[in-house]
């Protein structure tokens, strides 16, 4: 498994759909600049930003919200429309469009929750990019915003765990690893930090250590099938095919996640 594939798999459970798939969105740099520099969104161009589209059942709602957003002169309402559009695009995994409206809402009415939401949006994009330049851009922006959040509330351990992962592809990856370890020291049951430490062990080829991390994760969250997947992968790399089969079967039979099942079947073929 390449470093790029490992990075794709770092994202939250909603991003597990990206497993062993090509990126499902294409960022339009012109629209990205629009999101950075203006709160006026050309809704006619939004549909060309990516290869995904909202479900038919939501298209009319999205079209109406876009018109309302562009036409509203009431900043409170405009912010609400932007928040609503961002939420729809996030839930349909159209993260580039979500980013346009998250940033618009943030500029209209800056709040801690909107900073965090926009940071998560950048983190999501970072998690599914295969282009190293784009990965670095989104990681850097997510890092900046997460740092702002932590300046206001340093108790948010999941935010620290995500911040740590933005350092992994930077020039200071150890900074991220040390931060993850600090999170686990503060909260040994922090699922995100334990998962990410396991993932980094996989990336570095430390499969025995990765197994320890993912077994620990299953103690915390027995139905985290990402952990089952990685245990199957690690045991396969260690030549322990009987143990690998146990976790392969659990993902295929119990997870219900088509993309994760398909990824696990790739491991199965190699056994």
LOVO-792603 format. One record per residue (C-alpha): residue number from 1; residue in one letter; x, y, z. Coordinates in Angstrom, 2 decimals, decimal comma. Example, Ala and Ser with C-alpha at 12.3 -4.5 7.8 and 13.67 -1.06 7.14 Angstrom:
<pts>
pt num: 1; residuo: A; px: 12,30; py: -4,50; pz: 7,80 $
pt num: 2; residuo: S; px: 13,67; py: -1,06; pz: 7,14 $
</pts>
This chain:
<pts>
pt num: 1; residuo: X; px: 0,00; py: 0,00; pz: 0,00 $
pt num: 2; residuo: X; px: 1,42; py: 3,37; pz: -1,03 $
pt num: 3; residuo: X; px: 1,80; py: 6,41; pz: 1,21 $
pt num: 4; residuo: X; px: -0,92; py: 8,13; pz: -0,81 $
pt num: 5; residuo: X; px: -3,37; py: 5,29; pz: -0,17 $
pt num: 6; residuo: X; px: -2,55; py: 5,42; pz: 3,54 $
pt num: 7; residuo: X; px: -3,27; py: 9,15; pz: 3,62 $
pt num: 8; residuo: X; px: -6,58; py: 8,64; pz: 1,86 $
pt num: 9; residuo: X; px: -7,57; py: 6,28; pz: 4,65 $
pt num: 10; residuo: X; px: -6,78; py: 8,74; pz: 7,44 $
pt num: 11; residuo: X; px: -10,08; py: 10,51; pz: 7,16 $
pt num: 12; residuo: X; px: -13,12; py: 10,18; pz: 9,38 $
pt num: 13; residuo: X; px: -15,64; py: 7,39; pz: 8,88 $
pt num: 14; residuo: X; px: -17,66; py: 9,43; pz: 6,39 $
pt num: 15; residuo: X; px: -14,59; py: 9,41; pz: 4,12 $
pt num: 16; residuo: X; px: -14,17; py: 5,66; pz: 4,10 $
pt num: 17; residuo: X; px: -15,97; py: 5,79; pz: 0,74 $
pt num: 18; residuo: X; px: -12,66; py: 6,90; pz: -0,73 $
pt num: 19; residuo: X; px: -10,99; py: 3,55; pz: -0,09 $
pt num: 20; residuo: X; px: -9,17; py: 2,27; pz: -3,15 $
pt num: 21; residuo: X; px: -11,03; py: 4,77; pz: -5,33 $
pt num: 22; residuo: X; px: -9,90; py: 7,71; pz: -7,37 $
pt num: 23; residuo: X; px: -10,67; py: 11,14; pz: -5,93 $
pt num: 24; residuo: X; px: -14,36; py: 11,84; pz: -6,27 $
pt num: 25; residuo: X; px: -14,07; py: 15,61; pz: -6,67 $
pt num: 26; residuo: X; px: -12,11; py: 18,00; pz: -8,81 $
pt num: 27; residuo: X; px: -11,24; py: 21,36; pz: -7,32 $
pt num: 28; residuo: X; px: -11,80; py: 24,31; pz: -9,60 $
pt num: 29; residuo: X; px: -9,13; py: 26,83; pz: -8,60 $
pt num: 30; residuo: X; px: -11,17; py: 29,76; pz: -9,87 $
pt num: 31; residuo: X; px: -14,00; py: 28,84; pz: -7,53 $
pt num: 32; residuo: X; px: -11,52; py: 28,25; pz: -4,72 $
pt num: 33; residuo: X; px: -10,26; py: 31,82; pz: -5,10 $
pt num: 34; residuo: X; px: -13,85; py: 33,00; pz: -5,11 $
pt num: 35; residuo: X; px: -14,38; py: 31,25; pz: -1,77 $
pt num: 36; residuo: X; px: -11,23; py: 32,86; pz: -0,37 $
pt num: 37; residuo: X; px: -11,87; py: 36,42; pz: -1,49 $
pt num: 38; residuo: X; px: -15,59; py: 36,99; pz: -1,64 $
pt num: 39; residuo: X; px: -18,89; py: 36,04; pz: -0,09 $
pt num: 40; residuo: X; px: -20,65; py: 36,40; pz: -3,43 $
pt num: 41; residuo: X; px: -20,94; py: 32,95; pz: -4,98 $
pt num: 42; residuo: X; px: -21,68; py: 32,48; pz: -8,67 $
pt num: 43; residuo: X; px: -24,15; py: 29,64; pz: -8,26 $
pt num: 44; residuo: X; px: -24,14; py: 28,93; pz: -12,00 $
pt num: 45; residuo: X; px: -20,53; py: 27,74; pz: -11,77 $
pt num: 46; residuo: X; px: -20,83; py: 25,64; pz: -8,64 $
pt num: 47; residuo: X; px: -22,06; py: 22,60; pz: -10,52 $
pt num: 48; residuo: X; px: -18,84; py: 22,44; pz: -12,53 $
pt num: 49; residuo: X; px: -16,56; py: 22,17; pz: -9,50 $
pt num: 50; residuo: X; px: -16,71; py: 18,41; pz: -9,09 $
pt num: 51; residuo: X; px: -17,76; py: 15,13; pz: -10,60 $
pt num: 52; residuo: X; px: -20,48; py: 14,45; pz: -8,01 $
pt num: 53; residuo: X; px: -23,90; py: 16,04; pz: -7,82 $
pt num: 54; residuo: X; px: -26,54; py: 16,20; pz: -5,15 $
pt num: 55; residuo: X; px: -29,29; py: 13,59; pz: -5,27 $
pt num: 56; residuo: X; px: -32,30; py: 14,47; pz: -7,42 $
pt num: 57; residuo: X; px: -34,43; py: 14,76; pz: -4,29 $
pt num: 58; residuo: X; px: -32,28; py: 17,69; pz: -3,09 $
pt num: 59; residuo: X; px: -31,64; py: 19,52; pz: -6,36 $
pt num: 60; residuo: X; px: -34,64; py: 21,86; pz: -6,11 $
pt num: 61; residuo: X; px: -33,84; py: 22,70; pz: -2,49 $
pt num: 62; residuo: X; px: -30,20; py: 23,42; pz: -3,34 $
pt num: 63; residuo: X; px: -31,19; py: 25,59; pz: -6,31 $
pt num: 64; residuo: X; px: -33,60; py: 27,60; pz: -4,16 $
pt num: 65; residuo: X; px: -31,06; py: 28,01; pz: -1,36 $
pt num: 66; residuo: X; px: -28,43; py: 29,23; pz: -3,85 $
pt num: 67; residuo: X; px: -30,85; py: 31,82; pz: -5,25 $
pt num: 68; residuo: X; px: -31,81; py: 32,89; pz: -1,74 $
pt num: 69; residuo: X; px: -28,16; py: 33,16; pz: -0,72 $
pt num: 70; residuo: X; px: -27,14; py: 35,25; pz: -3,73 $
pt num: 71; residuo: X; px: -30,22; py: 37,48; pz: -3,56 $
pt num: 72; residuo: X; px: -30,44; py: 38,09; pz: 0,18 $
pt num: 73; residuo: X; px: -29,32; py: 41,46; pz: 1,54 $
pt num: 74; residuo: X; px: -30,01; py: 40,39; pz: 5,13 $
pt num: 75; residuo: X; px: -26,64; py: 39,17; pz: 6,44 $
pt num: 76; residuo: X; px: -28,24; py: 36,97; pz: 9,11 $
pt num: 77; residuo: X; px: -30,38; py: 35,18; pz: 6,55 $
pt num: 78; residuo: X; px: -27,50; py: 35,02; pz: 4,07 $
pt num: 79; residuo: X; px: -25,42; py: 33,28; pz: 6,73 $
pt num: 80; residuo: X; px: -28,21; py: 30,80; pz: 7,40 $
pt num: 81; residuo: X; px: -28,51; py: 30,00; pz: 3,70 $
pt num: 82; residuo: X; px: -24,73; py: 29,47; pz: 3,48 $
pt num: 83; residuo: X; px: -24,76; py: 27,19; pz: 6,52 $
pt num: 84; residuo: X; px: -27,62; py: 25,17; pz: 5,04 $
pt num: 85; residuo: X; px: -25,91; py: 24,76; pz: 1,67 $
pt num: 86; residuo: X; px: -22,64; py: 23,77; pz: 3,31 $
pt num: 87; residuo: X; px: -24,41; py: 21,13; pz: 5,39 $
pt num: 88; residuo: X; px: -26,14; py: 19,62; pz: 2,35 $
pt num: 89; residuo: X; px: -22,90; py: 19,45; pz: 0,38 $
pt num: 90; residuo: X; px: -21,04; py: 17,93; pz: 3,33 $
pt num: 91; residuo: X; px: -23,66; py: 15,22; pz: 3,78 $
pt num: 92; residuo: X; px: -23,48; py: 14,37; pz: 0,08 $
pt num: 93; residuo: X; px: -19,63; py: 14,38; pz: 0,23 $
pt num: 94; residuo: X; px: -19,30; py: 17,28; pz: -2,23 $
pt num: 95; residuo: X; px: -16,64; py: 18,86; pz: -0,09 $
pt num: 96; residuo: X; px: -15,44; py: 21,51; pz: -2,55 $
pt num: 97; residuo: X; px: -18,85; py: 23,15; pz: -2,74 $
pt num: 98; residuo: X; px: -19,26; py: 22,76; pz: 1,01 $
pt num: 99; residuo: X; px: -16,04; py: 24,69; pz: 1,46 $
pt num: 100; residuo: X; px: -17,28; py: 27,62; pz: -0,64 $
pt num: 101; residuo: X; px: -20,31; py: 28,06; pz: 1,60 $
pt num: 102; residuo: X; px: -18,55; py: 27,27; pz: 4,88 $
pt num: 103; residuo: X; px: -16,05; py: 30,02; pz: 4,16 $
pt num: 104; residuo: X; px: -18,83; py: 32,37; pz: 3,10 $
pt num: 105; residuo: X; px: -20,67; py: 31,76; pz: 6,39 $
pt num: 106; residuo: X; px: -17,44; py: 32,18; pz: 8,35 $
pt num: 107; residuo: X; px: -16,77; py: 35,57; pz: 6,76 $
pt num: 108; residuo: X; px: -20,33; py: 36,70; pz: 7,30 $
pt num: 109; residuo: X; px: -20,49; py: 35,69; pz: 10,96 $
pt num: 110; residuo: X; px: -17,25; py: 34,36; pz: 12,49 $
pt num: 111; residuo: X; px: -17,85; py: 31,95; pz: 15,37 $
pt num: 112; residuo: X; px: -15,78; py: 29,19; pz: 16,95 $
pt num: 113; residuo: X; px: -18,14; py: 26,55; pz: 15,58 $
pt num: 114; residuo: X; px: -17,80; py: 27,93; pz: 12,05 $
pt num: 115; residuo: X; px: -14,02; py: 28,05; pz: 12,31 $
pt num: 116; residuo: X; px: -14,10; py: 24,40; pz: 13,38 $
pt num: 117; residuo: X; px: -16,56; py: 23,44; pz: 10,65 $
pt num: 118; residuo: X; px: -14,42; py: 25,08; pz: 7,98 $
pt num: 119; residuo: X; px: -11,29; py: 23,45; pz: 9,40 $
pt num: 120; residuo: X; px: -13,02; py: 20,06; pz: 9,22 $
pt num: 121; residuo: X; px: -13,95; py: 20,83; pz: 5,62 $
pt num: 122; residuo: X; px: -10,30; py: 21,46; pz: 4,73 $
pt num: 123; residuo: X; px: -9,34; py: 18,32; pz: 6,66 $
pt num: 124; residuo: X; px: -11,85; py: 16,28; pz: 4,65 $
pt num: 125; residuo: X; px: -10,37; py: 17,57; pz: 1,40 $
pt num: 126; residuo: X; px: -6,87; py: 16,86; pz: 2,68 $
pt num: 127; residuo: X; px: -7,95; py: 13,31; pz: 3,44 $
pt num: 128; residuo: X; px: -9,10; py: 12,50; pz: -0,10 $
pt num: 129; residuo: X; px: -6,54; py: 14,33; pz: -2,21 $
pt num: 130; residuo: X; px: -3,94; py: 12,31; pz: -4,11 $
pt num: 131; residuo: X; px: -2,14; py: 15,35; pz: -5,51 $
pt num: 132; residuo: X; px: 0,68; py: 16,14; pz: -3,01 $
pt num: 133; residuo: X; px: 0,47; py: 19,88; pz: -3,71 $
pt num: 134; residuo: X; px: -3,25; py: 20,00; pz: -2,96 $
pt num: 135; residuo: X; px: -2,81; py: 17,77; pz: 0,07 $
pt num: 136; residuo: X; px: -0,25; py: 20,22; pz: 1,44 $
pt num: 137; residuo: X; px: -2,47; py: 23,23; pz: 0,74 $
pt num: 138; residuo: X; px: -5,49; py: 21,76; pz: 2,47 $
pt num: 139; residuo: X; px: -3,44; py: 20,40; pz: 5,37 $
pt num: 140; residuo: X; px: -1,86; py: 23,81; pz: 5,91 $
pt num: 141; residuo: X; px: -5,21; py: 25,60; pz: 5,90 $
pt num: 142; residuo: X; px: -6,79; py: 23,02; pz: 8,22 $
pt num: 143; residuo: X; px: -3,80; py: 23,36; pz: 10,55 $
pt num: 144; residuo: X; px: -4,16; py: 27,14; pz: 10,68 $
pt num: 145; residuo: X; px: -7,86; py: 26,94; pz: 11,52 $
pt num: 146; residuo: X; px: -7,50; py: 24,11; pz: 14,05 $
pt num: 147; residuo: X; px: -4,80; py: 26,16; pz: 15,78 $
pt num: 148; residuo: X; px: -7,24; py: 29,07; pz: 16,03 $
pt num: 149; residuo: X; px: -9,83; py: 26,76; pz: 17,59 $
pt num: 150; residuo: X; px: -7,35; py: 25,38; pz: 20,12 $
pt num: 151; residuo: X; px: -6,27; py: 28,88; pz: 21,10 $
pt num: 152; residuo: X; px: -9,84; py: 29,41; pz: 22,27 $
pt num: 153; residuo: X; px: -10,43; py: 25,93; pz: 23,71 $
pt num: 154; residuo: X; px: -7,39; py: 23,72; pz: 24,29 $
pt num: 155; residuo: X; px: -9,50; py: 20,89; pz: 25,75 $
pt num: 156; residuo: X; px: -10,73; py: 19,64; pz: 22,35 $
pt num: 157; residuo: X; px: -8,70; py: 16,45; pz: 22,01 $
pt num: 158; residuo: X; px: -10,24; py: 15,34; pz: 18,71 $
pt num: 159; residuo: X; px: -9,20; py: 18,67; pz: 17,23 $
pt num: 160; residuo: X; px: -5,66; py: 18,05; pz: 18,48 $
pt num: 161; residuo: X; px: -5,72; py: 14,58; pz: 16,90 $
pt num: 162; residuo: X; px: -6,75; py: 16,04; pz: 13,55 $
pt num: 163; residuo: X; px: -4,22; py: 18,84; pz: 13,85 $
pt num: 164; residuo: X; px: -1,56; py: 16,21; pz: 14,44 $
pt num: 165; residuo: X; px: -2,38; py: 14,46; pz: 11,17 $
pt num: 166; residuo: X; px: -1,91; py: 17,66; pz: 9,18 $
pt num: 167; residuo: X; px: 1,76; py: 17,51; pz: 10,16 $
pt num: 168; residuo: X; px: 2,25; py: 14,00; pz: 8,81 $
pt num: 169; residuo: X; px: 2,89; py: 15,13; pz: 5,23 $
pt num: 170; residuo: X; px: 4,71; py: 18,29; pz: 6,30 $
pt num: 171; residuo: X; px: 8,41; py: 18,83; pz: 6,89 $
pt num: 172; residuo: X; px: 7,86; py: 18,14; pz: 10,61 $
pt num: 173; residuo: X; px: 5,98; py: 14,82; pz: 10,82 $
pt num: 174; residuo: X; px: 7,35; py: 14,03; pz: 14,29 $
pt num: 175; residuo: X; px: 5,46; py: 17,03; pz: 15,60 $
pt num: 176; residuo: X; px: 2,24; py: 15,29; pz: 14,65 $
pt num: 177; residuo: X; px: 3,29; py: 11,98; pz: 16,19 $
pt num: 178; residuo: X; px: 4,25; py: 13,63; pz: 19,46 $
pt num: 179; residuo: X; px: 0,96; py: 15,52; pz: 19,55 $
pt num: 180; residuo: X; px: -0,98; py: 12,28; pz: 19,02 $
pt num: 181; residuo: X; px: 0,91; py: 10,67; pz: 21,88 $
pt num: 182; residuo: X; px: 0,05; py: 13,60; pz: 24,12 $
pt num: 183; residuo: X; px: -3,62; py: 13,17; pz: 23,26 $
pt num: 184; residuo: X; px: -3,47; py: 9,47; pz: 24,16 $
pt num: 185; residuo: X; px: -1,65; py: 10,31; pz: 27,39 $
pt num: 186; residuo: X; px: -4,50; py: 12,68; pz: 28,28 $
pt num: 187; residuo: X; px: -7,21; py: 10,30; pz: 27,15 $
pt num: 188; residuo: X; px: -6,17; py: 6,67; pz: 26,48 $
pt num: 189; residuo: X; px: -9,63; py: 6,05; pz: 25,02 $
pt num: 190; residuo: X; px: -9,50; py: 8,77; pz: 22,40 $
pt num: 191; residuo: X; px: -10,52; py: 6,77; pz: 19,34 $
pt num: 192; residuo: X; px: -9,26; py: 9,20; pz: 16,74 $
pt num: 193; residuo: X; px: -5,79; py: 9,46; pz: 18,26 $
pt num: 194; residuo: X; px: -5,45; py: 5,70; pz: 18,76 $
pt num: 195; residuo: X; px: -6,61; py: 5,08; pz: 15,18 $
pt num: 196; residuo: X; px: -4,21; py: 7,64; pz: 13,74 $
pt num: 197; residuo: X; px: -1,27; py: 6,23; pz: 15,69 $
pt num: 198; residuo: X; px: -2,13; py: 2,81; pz: 14,31 $
pt num: 199; residuo: X; px: -2,33; py: 4,23; pz: 10,82 $
pt num: 200; residuo: X; px: 1,08; py: 5,87; pz: 11,13 $
pt num: 201; residuo: X; px: 2,53; py: 2,56; pz: 12,30 $
pt num: 202; residuo: X; px: 1,15; py: 0,95; pz: 9,15 $
pt num: 203; residuo: X; px: 2,64; py: 3,72; pz: 7,05 $
pt num: 204; residuo: X; px: 6,07; py: 3,15; pz: 8,57 $
pt num: 205; residuo: X; px: 5,84; py: -0,63; pz: 8,22 $
pt num: 206; residuo: X; px: 5,68; py: -1,24; pz: 11,98 $
pt num: 207; residuo: X; px: 2,93; py: -3,82; pz: 11,66 $
pt num: 208; residuo: X; px: 3,34; py: -5,34; pz: 15,14 $
pt num: 209; residuo: X; px: 2,91; py: -1,92; pz: 16,70 $
pt num: 210; residuo: X; px: -0,02; py: -1,18; pz: 14,41 $
pt num: 211; residuo: X; px: -1,71; py: -4,39; pz: 15,54 $
pt num: 212; residuo: X; px: -1,37; py: -3,27; pz: 19,16 $
pt num: 213; residuo: X; px: -3,00; py: 0,07; pz: 18,32 $
pt num: 214; residuo: X; px: -5,90; py: -1,41; pz: 16,39 $
pt num: 215; residuo: X; px: -6,56; py: -4,10; pz: 18,99 $
pt num: 216; residuo: X; px: -6,65; py: -1,29; pz: 21,55 $
pt num: 217; residuo: X; px: -9,12; py: 0,57; pz: 19,35 $
pt num: 218; residuo: X; px: -11,38; py: -2,48; pz: 19,23 $
pt num: 219; residuo: X; px: -11,36; py: -2,56; pz: 23,04 $
pt num: 220; residuo: X; px: -12,71; py: 1,00; pz: 22,93 $
pt num: 221; residuo: X; px: -14,98; py: 0,59; pz: 19,90 $
pt num: 222; residuo: X; px: -15,59; py: -3,09; pz: 19,01 $
pt num: 223; residuo: X; px: -17,53; py: -2,20; pz: 15,85 $
pt num: 224; residuo: X; px: -14,95; py: 0,09; pz: 14,33 $
pt num: 225; residuo: X; px: -14,54; py: -1,85; pz: 11,10 $
pt num: 226; residuo: X; px: -11,68; py: 0,35; pz: 9,95 $
pt num: 227; residuo: X; px: -9,72; py: -1,28; pz: 12,76 $
pt num: 228; residuo: X; px: -10,82; py: -4,72; pz: 11,57 $
pt num: 229; residuo: X; px: -9,68; py: -3,80; pz: 8,07 $
pt num: 230; residuo: X; px: -6,25; py: -2,71; pz: 9,23 $
pt num: 231; residuo: X; px: -5,82; py: -5,73; pz: 11,47 $
pt num: 232; residuo: X; px: -6,54; py: -7,90; pz: 8,43 $
pt num: 233; residuo: X; px: -4,00; py: -5,92; pz: 6,42 $
pt num: 234; residuo: X; px: -1,31; py: -5,97; pz: 9,14 $
pt num: 235; residuo: X; px: -1,70; py: -9,66; pz: 9,90 $
pt num: 236; residuo: X; px: -1,43; py: -10,37; pz: 6,17 $
pt num: 237; residuo: X; px: 1,81; py: -8,38; pz: 6,02 $
pt num: 238; residuo: X; px: 3,09; py: -10,32; pz: 9,04 $
pt num: 239; residuo: X; px: 2,26; py: -13,63; pz: 7,37 $
pt num: 240; residuo: X; px: -0,41; py: -14,48; pz: 9,94 $
pt num: 241; residuo: X; px: -3,09; py: -15,38; pz: 7,42 $
pt num: 242; residuo: X; px: -5,35; py: -17,25; pz: 9,84 $
pt num: 243; residuo: X; px: -5,63; py: -14,17; pz: 12,05 $
pt num: 244; residuo: X; px: -6,07; py: -11,98; pz: 8,99 $
pt num: 245; residuo: X; px: -8,96; py: -14,13; pz: 7,79 $
pt num: 246; residuo: X; px: -10,77; py: -13,62; pz: 11,08 $
pt num: 247; residuo: X; px: -10,88; py: -9,85; pz: 10,53 $
pt num: 248; residuo: X; px: -11,51; py: -10,14; pz: 6,79 $
pt num: 249; residuo: X; px: -14,61; py: -12,20; pz: 7,52 $
pt num: 250; residuo: X; px: -15,82; py: -9,75; pz: 10,15 $
pt num: 251; residuo: X; px: -15,61; py: -6,79; pz: 7,76 $
pt num: 252; residuo: X; px: -17,23; py: -8,64; pz: 4,87 $
pt num: 253; residuo: X; px: -19,98; py: -10,23; pz: 6,95 $
pt num: 254; residuo: X; px: -20,75; py: -7,51; pz: 9,47 $
pt num: 255; residuo: X; px: -19,66; py: -4,02; pz: 8,39 $
pt num: 256; residuo: X; px: -22,33; py: -3,30; pz: 5,79 $
pt num: 257; residuo: X; px: -19,98; py: -0,77; pz: 4,18 $
pt num: 258; residuo: X; px: -19,69; py: -1,60; pz: 0,48 $
pt num: 259; residuo: X; px: -16,49; py: 0,38; pz: -0,12 $
pt num: 260; residuo: X; px: -14,80; py: -1,05; pz: 2,96 $
pt num: 261; residuo: X; px: -15,89; py: -4,56; pz: 2,01 $
pt num: 262; residuo: X; px: -14,46; py: -4,13; pz: -1,49 $
pt num: 263; residuo: X; px: -11,17; py: -2,87; pz: -0,04 $
pt num: 264; residuo: X; px: -11,06; py: -5,85; pz: 2,32 $
pt num: 265; residuo: X; px: -11,64; py: -8,25; pz: -0,56 $
pt num: 266; residuo: X; px: -8,43; py: -6,91; pz: -2,09 $
pt num: 267; residuo: X; px: -6,63; py: -8,20; pz: 0,99 $
pt num: 268; residuo: X; px: -8,52; py: -11,46; pz: 0,73 $
pt num: 269; residuo: X; px: -7,28; py: -11,99; pz: -2,82 $
pt num: 270; residuo: X; px: -3,70; py: -11,72; pz: -1,63 $
pt num: 271; residuo: X; px: -4,09; py: -14,38; pz: 1,04 $
</pts>
